[in-house]
């Protein structure tokens, strides 16, 4: 975790590191230039190298809020002069200096896009290190792993060696391997972490005799997670000695935090208190990661709980909650995910800018001379012919792709409509059967009444008349039930105008559950499942577009029934299908959970299920649009659709809608 170490663990060393960056980028000038001299250069308002260097030196040497504006001015100057190298460097400095996750990722991804355009392998790796660390700090492990793994691949293929103050002259693979191991540890996947950490430990010789302590610390943490306590303690102590030996004394705090957790596991409360107190007391010095102080405080609270020290229990429990509230914002992870889209847009803009530049060069070349005019004209004509041919092929391929996507979307809609129609058909069959049966019974009763009238038996006539009236009431009741189902179907089929109206979410969830079940039974006659519902009756009505939320529920129900049906086919004797639906009113939201005990979803594809056209069903069984459309529908209501699953056991989809 080099960048995490330099930018987070080593809060007091960031200024020194940025100075290294200045010198390595040929920005540093004479050592004796002071602040007034730098400001004098800036005040000359020259858009030259000296001005840019002065701005960056002020931003780095006086690294605080009052001087941070100089880095932004340097970035604006680099953009204005069209110097991509300096623009990327400015973005790197800003991205590694700001505290806000969103701003940091935006600046770093913009710098990465430029370095990728320049095909600079070293600087691509240098940017990916803090970028993956920032994603991890924000809890976005998927993007953290993506940038760490791609950085590792680039470092391996190009044998990239460190520079810009990051272990100059040393290979970077062990750094990326350690970062990947750290991410898997935070994901509570010690086996995966161990693979990469072991590789990092093996490659320590790439540091030319320098043994970096962080892989050893990670190895100790993994051993602690796996219950290998004696070996974990050996490696914790080994990493502590290396940290001091290598001049990374600040790293001892995270090692002490890990040791405190280890001693908590082994019941050595005195040792836990010793090391955890060192971490908490050092927090004011700004040398500790947030996870270390939280881990230390949690260990102290645990020990005091075991020893019965009530005052200390309350103190550290309150401190734990206070630190968590100050560290973590609301929905940071969803904001981070949106940055991937901005990153793609930035790349597209850069490519478009390059294409325009090449076109201008071609136009200027036409004026080179009259002697070459004929040759250039022929070359341009041939080039134009090829472009036209390529353009026609691209347009044809695009049209075919668009048509295919339209067909897939239509297929998804028709499949959904078919499932809904089948469910409605089964729902409406019951009241129609009652109407037909009671009508036939009334016909027989009327014939009997006629016979009784002929016989003059008025008592029998009155009894038969009463039965006929009762049957007519039942016919009327079931006729109205069928009428309500038809009206609901018509309302469902109308195009939604996006108007939110108060609706009963419990009734909606129950109605679509029955429709989905009957629709599935229409396709698979032998299908049986246990359905459990737990509806919170205190919810009342909430504002929503009922038709849209109904389609979301229908899709989740259909997926649940499909999952348990497929698992039943594989385990016909020892498996009982179950689908459970619950609603619950929380403080500021309504939670709807659809859970099934089907085959589950593997972790490798769980984060892909909301992508358009991605499906786990076999060819022809699904288009991969249902969950994507459902996700967008819930977001349009200001809510969140998320999934949790244990492969081979169960799956739960949760809809959170604002009150």
C-alpha positions as CSV (number, residue, x, y, z in Angstrom):
1,X,0.0,0.0,0.0
2,X,2.7,2.4,-1.1
3,X,0.5,5.3,-2.1
4,X,-1.8,4.7,0.8
5,X,1.3,4.8,2.9
6,X,2.7,8.0,1.4
7,X,-0.6,9.8,1.1
8,X,-2.6,8.5,4.1
9,X,-0.3,6.7,6.6
10,X,2.5,9.2,6.2
11,X,0.5,12.4,6.5
12,X,3.6,14.4,7.6
13,X,5.7,13.1,4.7
14,X,3.4,14.2,1.8
15,X,5.2,17.5,1.4
16,X,8.6,15.7,1.1
17,X,7.2,13.2,-1.5
18,X,5.7,16.0,-3.6
19,X,9.1,17.7,-3.6
20,X,10.6,14.5,-5.0
21,X,7.9,14.8,-7.7
22,X,9.0,18.3,-8.6
23,X,12.6,17.4,-9.0
24,X,11.9,14.2,-11.0
25,X,9.7,16.2,-13.4
26,X,12.4,18.8,-13.9
27,X,10.2,21.5,-12.2
28,X,12.4,22.3,-9.3
29,X,14.7,25.3,-9.8
30,X,17.3,26.7,-7.5
31,X,17.0,25.7,-3.9
32,X,17.2,29.3,-2.6
33,X,14.1,30.6,-4.4
34,X,11.7,31.8,-1.6
35,X,8.0,32.4,-1.5
36,X,8.2,36.0,-2.5
37,X,10.4,35.2,-5.5
38,X,7.9,32.6,-6.7
39,X,5.0,35.0,-6.3
40,X,6.9,37.7,-8.2
41,X,7.4,35.3,-11.2
42,X,3.6,34.5,-11.1
43,X,2.7,38.2,-11.0
44,X,4.5,38.8,-14.3
45,X,1.6,37.0,-15.9
46,X,3.8,35.2,-18.4
47,X,2.4,31.9,-19.8
48,X,5.7,30.2,-19.8
49,X,7.6,27.4,-18.1
50,X,8.9,29.5,-15.3
51,X,5.3,30.6,-14.3
52,X,4.1,27.0,-14.4
53,X,7.1,25.8,-12.2
54,X,6.5,28.6,-9.7
55,X,2.8,27.8,-9.4
56,X,3.6,24.1,-8.8
57,X,6.4,24.8,-6.3
58,X,4.0,27.0,-4.2
59,X,1.3,24.4,-4.3
60,X,3.7,21.6,-3.2
61,X,6.1,23.3,-0.8
62,X,3.2,25.1,1.0
63,X,0.8,22.2,0.8
64,X,-2.4,23.6,2.5
65,X,-5.8,25.1,1.5
66,X,-4.5,28.6,1.1
67,X,-1.9,27.6,-1.5
68,X,-4.0,24.8,-3.2
69,X,-5.3,27.3,-5.7
70,X,-1.9,27.6,-7.2
71,X,-2.1,24.0,-8.4
72,X,-5.4,24.7,-10.0
73,X,-3.9,27.8,-11.8
74,X,-1.0,25.6,-13.0
75,X,-3.5,23.1,-14.4
76,X,-5.4,25.9,-16.2
77,X,-2.1,27.2,-17.7
78,X,-1.1,23.7,-18.9
79,X,-4.5,23.3,-20.6
80,X,-4.3,26.7,-22.2
81,X,-0.8,26.1,-23.6
82,X,-1.8,22.6,-24.8
83,X,0.9,20.9,-22.7
84,X,-0.6,17.4,-22.0
85,X,2.4,16.2,-20.0
86,X,2.1,19.2,-17.5
87,X,-1.7,18.9,-17.5
88,X,-1.5,15.3,-16.4
89,X,1.2,16.0,-13.8
90,X,-1.0,18.8,-12.4
91,X,-3.9,16.5,-12.2
92,X,-1.8,13.9,-10.4
93,X,-0.6,16.4,-7.8
94,X,-4.2,17.6,-7.2
95,X,-5.6,14.1,-7.1
96,X,-3.1,12.9,-4.5
97,X,-3.6,16.0,-2.4
98,X,-7.3,16.5,-2.0
99,X,-9.1,14.6,0.8
100,X,-12.5,14.3,-0.9
101,X,-12.8,10.9,-2.6
102,X,-14.8,12.1,-5.6
103,X,-12.5,14.9,-6.5
104,X,-9.4,12.7,-6.0
105,X,-10.8,10.0,-8.3
106,X,-11.9,12.5,-11.0
107,X,-8.5,14.2,-11.1
108,X,-6.5,10.9,-11.1
109,X,-8.7,9.3,-13.8
110,X,-8.2,12.4,-16.0
111,X,-4.4,12.1,-15.5
112,X,-4.6,8.4,-16.3
113,X,-6.4,9.1,-19.6
114,X,-3.7,11.5,-20.7
115,X,-0.8,9.2,-19.8
116,X,-2.6,6.3,-21.6
117,X,-2.8,8.6,-24.7
118,X,0.9,9.3,-24.3
119,X,1.6,5.6,-23.8
120,X,3.8,6.3,-20.8
121,X,3.9,3.0,-18.9
122,X,5.7,4.3,-15.8
123,X,3.3,7.2,-15.2
124,X,0.3,5.0,-15.9
125,X,1.5,2.7,-13.1
126,X,2.3,5.7,-10.8
127,X,-1.3,7.0,-11.3
128,X,-3.0,3.6,-10.8
129,X,-1.4,3.1,-7.4
130,X,-3.1,6.1,-5.7
131,X,-6.2,5.6,-7.8
132,X,-6.8,2.0,-6.7
133,X,-6.1,3.0,-3.1
134,X,-8.6,5.9,-3.3
135,X,-11.3,3.5,-4.6
136,X,-10.6,1.1,-1.8
137,X,-10.8,3.8,0.8
138,X,-14.2,4.7,-0.6
139,X,-15.3,1.0,-0.3
140,X,-15.4,0.4,-4.1
141,X,-13.4,-2.8,-4.1
142,X,-14.3,-3.8,-7.7
143,X,-12.7,-0.7,-9.2
144,X,-9.8,-0.9,-6.8
145,X,-9.0,-4.4,-8.0
146,X,-9.4,-3.4,-11.6
147,X,-6.8,-0.7,-11.4
148,X,-4.4,-2.7,-9.3
149,X,-4.6,-5.7,-11.6
150,X,-4.2,-3.7,-14.8
151,X,-1.3,-1.8,-13.2
152,X,0.3,-5.1,-12.2
153,X,0.0,-6.3,-15.8
154,X,1.6,-3.2,-17.3
155,X,4.4,-3.3,-14.7
156,X,5.1,-7.0,-15.6
157,X,4.9,-6.6,-19.4
158,X,7.1,-3.5,-19.5
159,X,9.2,-4.3,-16.4
160,X,8.4,-0.8,-15.1
161,X,10.8,0.5,-12.4
162,X,9.8,3.1,-9.8
163,X,10.4,6.8,-10.2
164,X,8.8,10.1,-9.1
165,X,9.8,9.3,-5.5
166,X,8.2,5.8,-5.5
167,X,11.1,3.4,-4.8
168,X,13.3,4.8,-7.7
169,X,15.0,2.0,-9.7
170,X,13.0,-0.8,-8.1
171,X,10.4,-3.0,-9.9
172,X,6.8,-2.1,-9.1
173,X,5.2,-5.6,-9.2
174,X,5.5,-6.2,-5.5
175,X,3.8,-2.9,-4.8
176,X,0.7,-3.8,-6.9
177,X,0.7,-7.4,-5.5
178,X,0.6,-6.0,-2.0
179,X,-2.2,-3.6,-2.9
180,X,-4.3,-6.4,-4.4
181,X,-3.7,-8.5,-1.2
182,X,-4.8,-5.6,1.0
183,X,-8.0,-5.2,-1.0
184,X,-8.9,-8.9,-0.7
185,X,-8.2,-8.7,3.0
186,X,-10.7,-5.9,3.4
187,X,-13.1,-8.0,1.3
188,X,-12.7,-10.8,3.9
189,X,-11.2,-13.1,1.3
190,X,-8.0,-14.3,3.0
191,X,-7.3,-17.2,0.6
192,X,-7.3,-14.9,-2.4
193,X,-5.2,-12.3,-0.5
194,X,-2.7,-15.0,0.4
195,X,-2.0,-15.8,-3.3
196,X,-0.9,-12.2,-4.1
197,X,0.8,-11.5,-0.8
198,X,3.0,-14.6,-1.1
199,X,4.1,-13.5,-4.6
200,X,4.9,-10.0,-3.1
201,X,7.0,-11.6,-0.4
202,X,8.8,-13.8,-3.0
203,X,9.6,-10.8,-5.2
204,X,11.2,-8.8,-2.4
205,X,14.6,-9.3,-4.0
206,X,13.4,-7.0,-6.8
207,X,14.0,-4.2,-4.3
208,X,17.8,-4.7,-4.7
209,X,18.4,-5.9,-1.1
210,X,15.7,-3.7,0.4
211,X,13.0,-5.8,2.1
212,X,9.7,-3.9,2.3
213,X,7.8,-4.6,5.5
214,X,4.2,-4.2,4.2
215,X,3.9,-7.6,2.5
216,X,5.1,-9.2,5.7
217,X,2.5,-7.3,7.7
218,X,-0.2,-8.4,5.2
219,X,1.0,-12.0,5.6
220,X,0.7,-11.7,9.3
221,X,-2.8,-10.3,9.0
222,X,-3.9,-13.2,6.8
223,X,-2.5,-15.7,9.2
224,X,-4.4,-14.0,12.0
225,X,-7.6,-14.2,10.0
226,X,-7.0,-17.9,9.4
227,X,-6.3,-18.6,13.1
228,X,-2.6,-19.2,12.6
229,X,-1.8,-17.1,15.6
230,X,1.8,-18.1,16.5
231,X,3.1,-17.6,12.9
232,X,1.1,-14.3,12.7
233,X,2.8,-12.9,15.8
234,X,6.3,-13.8,14.4
235,X,5.5,-12.0,11.1
236,X,4.0,-9.0,12.9
237,X,7.2,-8.6,14.9
238,X,9.3,-9.1,11.8
239,X,7.4,-6.4,9.9
240,X,7.8,-4.0,12.8
241,X,11.6,-4.4,12.8
242,X,11.7,-3.9,9.0
243,X,9.5,-0.8,9.2
244,X,12.0,0.8,11.7
245,X,15.0,-0.4,9.7
246,X,13.6,1.0,6.4
247,X,12.8,4.4,7.9
248,X,9.0,3.8,7.7
249,X,8.5,4.2,11.5
250,X,4.9,5.4,10.9
251,X,4.0,2.0,9.6
252,X,4.5,0.6,13.1
253,X,1.0,2.0,14.1
254,X,-0.8,-0.3,11.7
255,X,1.4,-3.2,12.8
256,X,0.6,-2.4,16.4
257,X,-3.1,-2.3,15.5
258,X,-2.9,-5.8,13.9
259,X,-1.0,-7.1,17.0
260,X,-3.7,-5.7,19.3
261,X,-6.4,-7.6,17.3
262,X,-4.2,-10.8,17.5
263,X,-3.8,-10.5,21.3
264,X,-7.6,-9.9,21.6
265,X,-8.2,-13.2,19.7
266,X,-5.7,-15.1,22.0
267,X,-7.1,-13.5,25.2
268,X,-3.9,-11.6,26.1
269,X,-5.8,-8.5,27.3
270,X,-2.7,-6.7,28.8
271,X,-0.9,-6.9,25.4
272,X,-4.1,-5.8,23.7
273,X,-4.4,-2.7,25.9
274,X,-0.7,-1.9,25.5
275,X,-0.6,-1.9,21.6
276,X,-4.1,-0.4,21.1
277,X,-3.4,2.5,23.4
278,X,-0.2,3.3,21.4
279,X,-2.3,3.5,18.3
280,X,-5.1,5.7,19.8
281,X,-2.6,8.0,21.5
282,X,-0.7,8.5,18.2
283,X,-3.9,9.3,16.3
284,X,-3.6,13.0,17.1
285,X,-0.2,13.0,15.3
286,X,-1.9,12.3,12.0
287,X,0.2,9.1,11.3
288,X,-2.5,6.5,11.4
289,X,-5.0,5.2,8.8
290,X,-8.7,5.4,9.7
291,X,-9.0,1.6,9.8
292,X,-6.2,1.4,12.3
293,X,-7.7,3.8,14.8
294,X,-11.1,2.2,14.4
295,X,-9.6,-1.3,14.9
296,X,-7.7,-0.1,18.0
297,X,-10.7,1.5,19.6
298,X,-12.8,-1.6,18.9
299,X,-10.2,-3.8,20.5
300,X,-10.1,-1.5,23.6
301,X,-13.9,-1.7,23.8
302,X,-13.8,-5.5,23.6
303,X,-11.2,-5.9,26.3
304,X,-13.0,-3.5,28.7
305,X,-16.2,-5.4,28.0
306,X,-14.5,-8.7,29.0
307,X,-13.0,-7.1,32.1
308,X,-16.3,-5.4,33.1
309,X,-14.9,-1.9,33.1
310,X,-18.2,-0.1,32.4
311,X,-16.9,3.4,32.2
312,X,-14.2,2.5,29.6
313,X,-16.8,0.4,27.7
314,X,-19.1,3.4,27.2
315,X,-16.1,5.7,26.5
316,X,-14.7,3.7,23.7
317,X,-18.1,2.6,22.3
318,X,-19.0,6.3,21.9
319,X,-15.6,7.1,20.4
320,X,-15.9,4.2,17.9
321,X,-19.3,5.6,16.7
322,X,-18.0,9.2,16.6
323,X,-15.1,8.2,14.4
324,X,-17.3,6.1,12.1
325,X,-19.7,9.1,11.7
326,X,-16.8,11.4,10.9
327,X,-15.0,9.1,8.5
328,X,-17.8,7.7,6.3
329,X,-20.4,9.7,4.3
330,X,-23.7,8.5,2.8
331,X,-23.8,6.6,-0.5
332,X,-20.1,7.4,-1.4
333,X,-19.9,4.1,-3.2
334,X,-22.7,4.9,-5.7
335,X,-21.0,8.3,-6.5
336,X,-17.7,6.5,-7.1
337,X,-19.3,4.1,-9.6
338,X,-20.5,7.1,-11.7
339,X,-16.9,8.2,-12.2
340,X,-16.2,5.2,-14.4
341,X,-18.7,6.8,-16.9
342,X,-17.0,10.2,-16.7
343,X,-13.6,8.4,-17.3
344,X,-14.9,7.0,-20.6
345,X,-16.3,10.3,-21.6
346,X,-12.9,11.9,-21.0
347,X,-11.2,9.4,-23.2
348,X,-13.7,9.9,-26.0
349,X,-13.1,13.7,-25.8
350,X,-9.4,13.2,-26.0
351,X,-9.7,10.9,-29.0
352,X,-12.0,13.4,-30.7
353,X,-9.5,16.2,-30.0
354,X,-6.7,14.2,-31.5
355,X,-8.8,13.4,-34.6
356,X,-9.5,17.1,-35.2
357,X,-5.8,17.9,-34.8
358,X,-4.9,15.3,-37.4
359,X,-7.5,16.7,-39.8
360,X,-6.1,20.2,-39.5
361,X,-2.6,18.9,-40.2
362,X,-3.9,17.2,-43.4
363,X,-5.6,20.5,-44.5
364,X,-2.4,22.5,-43.9
365,X,-0.5,20.0,-45.9
366,X,-2.5,20.8,-49.0
367,X,-0.8,24.2,-49.3
368,X,2.7,22.6,-49.4
369,X,3.2,23.5,-53.1
370,X,1.6,23.4,-56.5
371,X,4.1,20.8,-57.6
372,X,2.7,18.2,-55.2
373,X,-0.9,19.1,-55.8
374,X,-1.8,16.4,-58.2
375,X,-0.1,13.6,-56.2
376,X,-1.8,14.8,-53.0
377,X,-5.2,15.0,-54.8
378,X,-4.8,11.4,-55.9
379,X,-3.8,10.3,-52.4
380,X,-6.7,12.2,-50.8
381,X,-9.1,10.7,-53.4
382,X,-8.0,7.2,-52.6
383,X,-8.1,7.9,-48.9
384,X,-11.6,9.4,-49.2
385,X,-12.7,6.2,-51.1
386,X,-11.4,4.0,-48.3
387,X,-13.0,6.3,-45.7
388,X,-16.4,6.2,-47.4
389,X,-16.1,2.4,-47.7
390,X,-15.2,2.1,-44.0
391,X,-18.0,4.6,-43.1
392,X,-20.6,2.6,-45.0
393,X,-19.4,-0.6,-43.3
394,X,-19.5,1.0,-39.9
395,X,-23.0,2.5,-40.5
396,X,-24.2,-0.9,-41.7
397,X,-22.8,-2.7,-38.6
398,X,-24.2,0.0,-36.3
399,X,-27.7,-0.3,-37.9
400,X,-27.5,-4.1,-37.5
401,X,-26.5,-3.7,-33.9
402,X,-29.2,-1.2,-33.2
403,X,-31.8,-3.5,-34.8
404,X,-30.6,-6.4,-32.8
405,X,-30.8,-4.4,-29.5
406,X,-34.3,-3.3,-30.5
407,X,-35.3,-6.9,-31.1
408,X,-33.8,-8.0,-27.7
409,X,-35.6,-5.2,-25.9
410,X,-38.9,-6.1,-27.7
411,X,-38.3,-9.8,-26.8
412,X,-37.9,-8.9,-23.2
413,X,-41.0,-6.8,-23.2
414,X,-43.0,-9.5,-24.9
415,X,-41.7,-12.2,-22.5
416,X,-42.6,-10.0,-19.6
417,X,-46.1,-9.3,-21.1
418,X,-46.6,-13.1,-21.7
419,X,-45.7,-13.9,-18.1
420,X,-48.1,-11.2,-16.9
421,X,-50.9,-12.3,-19.2
422,X,-50.5,-15.9,-18.1
423,X,-50.8,-14.8,-14.5
424,X,-53.8,-12.7,-15.2
425,X,-55.5,-15.5,-17.1
426,X,-55.1,-17.8,-14.1
427,X,-56.3,-15.0,-11.8
428,X,-59.4,-14.3,-13.8
429,X,-60.2,-18.0,-14.4
430,X,-61.4,-18.4,-10.8
431,X,-64.1,-15.7,-10.8
432,X,-65.3,-16.7,-14.3
433,X,-65.6,-20.3,-13.1
434,X,-67.8,-19.1,-10.2
435,X,-69.9,-17.0,-12.6
436,X,-70.4,-20.0,-15.0
437,X,-71.1,-22.5,-12.2
438,X,-73.6,-20.3,-10.3
439,X,-75.3,-19.4,-13.6
440,X,-75.9,-23.1,-14.4
441,X,-77.0,-23.8,-10.8
442,X,-79.5,-20.9,-11.1
443,X,-80.9,-22.3,-14.3
444,X,-81.6,-25.6,-12.6
445,X,-83.1,-23.8,-9.6
446,X,-85.4,-21.8,-11.9
447,X,-86.7,-25.1,-13.5
448,X,-87.3,-26.5,-10.0
449,X,-89.1,-23.3,-9.1
450,X,-91.4,-23.6,-12.1
451,X,-92.3,-27.1,-11.1
452,X,-93.0,-26.0,-7.5
453,X,-95.2,-23.1,-8.8
454,X,-97.2,-25.6,-10.9
455,X,-97.6,-27.7,-7.7
456,X,-98.7,-24.7,-5.7
457,X,-95.9,-25.3,-3.1
458,X,-95.2,-21.7,-2.2
459,X,-92.8,-22.7,0.7
460,X,-90.6,-24.5,-1.8
461,X,-90.8,-21.6,-4.2
462,X,-89.7,-19.1,-1.5
463,X,-86.7,-21.4,-0.5
464,X,-85.7,-21.7,-4.2
465,X,-86.0,-18.0,-4.7
466,X,-83.7,-17.3,-1.7
467,X,-81.1,-19.7,-3.1
468,X,-81.3,-18.0,-6.5
469,X,-80.9,-14.5,-4.9
470,X,-77.8,-15.8,-2.9
471,X,-76.3,-17.2,-6.1
472,X,-76.9,-13.9,-8.0
473,X,-75.1,-12.0,-5.3
474,X,-72.1,-14.4,-5.7
475,X,-72.3,-14.0,-9.4
476,X,-72.2,-10.2,-9.0
477,X,-69.3,-10.4,-6.5
478,X,-67.1,-12.6,-8.8
479,X,-68.1,-10.5,-11.8
480,X,-66.8,-7.4,-10.1
481,X,-63.6,-9.3,-9.2
482,X,-63.1,-10.2,-12.9
483,X,-63.9,-6.6,-13.9
484,X,-61.2,-5.3,-11.4
485,X,-58.6,-7.7,-12.8
486,X,-59.4,-6.6,-16.4
487,X,-59.1,-2.9,-15.4
488,X,-55.8,-3.6,-13.6
489,X,-54.5,-5.3,-16.8
490,X,-55.6,-2.3,-18.9
491,X,-53.9,0.1,-16.5
492,X,-50.7,-2.0,-16.5
493,X,-50.7,-2.0,-20.3
494,X,-50.9,1.8,-20.6
495,X,-47.7,3.7,-21.2
496,X,-46.4,5.2,-17.9
497,X,-46.3,9.0,-17.9
498,X,-44.1,9.0,-14.8
499,X,-46.7,10.5,-12.5
500,X,-46.3,9.4,-8.9
501,X,-49.4,8.7,-7.0
502,X,-50.1,7.3,-3.5
503,X,-50.2,3.5,-3.7
504,X,-50.4,0.5,-1.3
505,X,-47.0,-1.2,-1.7
506,X,-48.2,-4.3,0.3
507,X,-51.2,-4.8,-2.0
508,X,-49.0,-4.2,-5.1
509,X,-46.3,-6.7,-3.9
510,X,-49.0,-9.4,-3.1
511,X,-50.9,-8.9,-6.4
512,X,-47.8,-9.3,-8.6
513,X,-46.6,-12.2,-6.6
514,X,-49.8,-14.1,-7.4
515,X,-49.7,-13.1,-11.0
516,X,-46.1,-14.2,-11.4
517,X,-46.7,-17.5,-9.7
518,X,-49.7,-18.4,-11.9
519,X,-47.8,-17.3,-15.0
520,X,-44.9,-19.6,-14.1
521,X,-47.4,-22.4,-13.3
522,X,-48.9,-21.9,-16.8
523,X,-45.5,-22.8,-18.3
524,X,-44.5,-25.6,-15.9
525,X,-47.5,-27.5,-14.7
526,X,-45.7,-29.6,-12.1
527,X,-44.0,-26.6,-10.5
528,X,-44.7,-26.2,-6.7
529,X,-43.1,-23.7,-4.3
530,X,-43.7,-22.6,-0.7
531,X,-44.4,-18.8,-0.7
532,X,-44.0,-16.8,2.5
533,X,-45.0,-13.2,2.9
534,X,-44.3,-10.8,5.8
535,X,-45.9,-7.4,5.1
536,X,-45.4,-4.4,7.4
537,X,-49.0,-3.1,7.9
538,X,-47.7,0.2,9.2
539,X,-46.3,1.3,5.9
540,X,-49.5,2.9,4.4
541,X,-49.4,4.4,1.0
542,X,-46.3,5.9,-0.6
543,X,-45.8,8.0,-3.8
544,X,-44.7,6.0,-6.8
545,X,-45.5,5.0,-10.3
546,X,-47.4,1.8,-9.5
547,X,-47.1,0.2,-12.9
548,X,-43.3,0.7,-13.0
549,X,-42.7,-0.7,-9.6
550,X,-45.1,-3.5,-10.4
551,X,-42.9,-4.5,-13.4
552,X,-39.8,-4.4,-11.2
553,X,-41.5,-6.8,-8.7
554,X,-42.8,-9.0,-11.5
555,X,-39.2,-9.4,-12.9
556,X,-37.8,-10.2,-9.4
557,X,-40.5,-12.8,-8.7
558,X,-40.0,-14.4,-12.1
559,X,-36.3,-14.7,-11.5
560,X,-36.9,-16.2,-8.1
561,X,-39.3,-18.8,-9.4
562,X,-36.9,-19.7,-12.2
563,X,-34.0,-20.1,-9.8
564,X,-35.8,-22.5,-7.4
565,X,-37.4,-24.4,-10.3
566,X,-33.9,-25.0,-11.9
567,X,-32.5,-26.1,-8.5
568,X,-35.5,-28.5,-7.9
569,X,-34.8,-30.2,-11.3
570,X,-31.2,-31.0,-10.0
571,X,-32.3,-32.0,-6.4
572,X,-35.8,-33.5,-6.8
573,X,-35.9,-35.3,-3.4
574,X,-33.9,-33.4,-0.9
575,X,-34.9,-29.8,-1.8
576,X,-38.0,-27.7,-1.0
577,X,-38.3,-24.6,-3.1
578,X,-39.0,-21.4,-1.1
579,X,-39.7,-17.8,-2.1
580,X,-40.2,-15.2,0.6
581,X,-41.3,-11.6,0.2
582,X,-41.2,-9.0,3.0
583,X,-41.8,-5.3,3.4
584,X,-40.6,-3.1,6.2
585,X,-40.8,0.6,7.1
586,X,-37.5,2.0,8.3
587,X,-36.7,5.6,9.3
588,X,-36.5,7.2,5.9
589,X,-37.3,4.4,3.5
590,X,-39.4,1.4,2.6
591,X,-37.5,-1.9,2.2
592,X,-38.8,-4.7,0.0
593,X,-36.9,-8.0,0.1
594,X,-37.5,-10.8,-2.4
595,X,-35.5,-13.9,-1.3
596,X,-35.3,-17.4,-2.7
597,X,-33.3,-20.5,-1.8
598,X,-32.3,-21.3,-5.4
599,X,-28.9,-21.8,-6.9
600,X,-27.6,-18.4,-5.9
601,X,-25.1,-16.2,-7.9
602,X,-21.3,-16.6,-7.9
603,X,-19.3,-13.6,-6.5
604,X,-17.5,-13.3,-9.9
605,X,-20.7,-12.3,-11.7
606,X,-22.7,-10.7,-8.9
607,X,-21.5,-7.2,-9.7
608,X,-22.4,-7.7,-13.4
609,X,-26.1,-8.7,-13.1
610,X,-27.4,-5.1,-13.5
611,X,-25.5,-4.5,-16.7
612,X,-27.6,-4.4,-19.9
613,X,-27.7,-7.7,-21.9
614,X,-25.9,-9.6,-19.1
615,X,-27.8,-12.8,-18.2
616,X,-27.0,-16.0,-16.3
617,X,-29.8,-17.9,-18.1
618,X,-29.0,-20.2,-21.0
619,X,-29.4,-18.9,-24.6
620,X,-33.0,-18.2,-25.5
621,X,-34.1,-18.1,-21.8
622,X,-33.4,-14.4,-21.2
623,X,-32.1,-11.2,-22.8
624,X,-30.3,-9.7,-19.8
625,X,-32.5,-6.6,-19.8
626,X,-34.9,-7.3,-16.9
627,X,-32.6,-6.5,-14.0
628,X,-31.0,-3.6,-15.9
629,X,-34.4,-2.0,-16.6
630,X,-35.5,-2.7,-13.0
631,X,-32.4,-1.1,-11.6
632,X,-33.0,2.1,-13.7
633,X,-36.7,2.1,-12.7
634,X,-35.9,2.0,-9.0
635,X,-33.2,4.7,-9.4
636,X,-35.8,6.9,-11.2
637,X,-37.8,6.7,-8.0
638,X,-34.8,7.9,-6.0
639,X,-34.3,4.4,-4.6
640,X,-31.7,1.6,-4.7
641,X,-31.9,-2.0,-6.0
642,X,-29.2,-4.3,-4.7
643,X,-28.5,-8.0,-4.5
644,X,-26.9,-10.4,-2.0
645,X,-26.2,-14.0,-2.7
646,X,-24.5,-17.2,-1.5
647,X,-23.7,-19.4,-4.3
648,X,-25.6,-22.7,-4.0
649,X,-27.7,-21.4,-1.1
650,X,-29.9,-18.4,-1.7
651,X,-30.3,-14.9,-3.3
652,X,-32.0,-11.8,-1.9
653,X,-32.9,-8.7,-3.9
654,X,-33.6,-5.6,-1.9
655,X,-35.5,-2.5,-3.1
656,X,-35.1,0.6,-0.9
657,X,-37.6,3.4,-1.8
658,X,-37.6,6.8,-0.1
659,X,-40.7,7.5,2.1
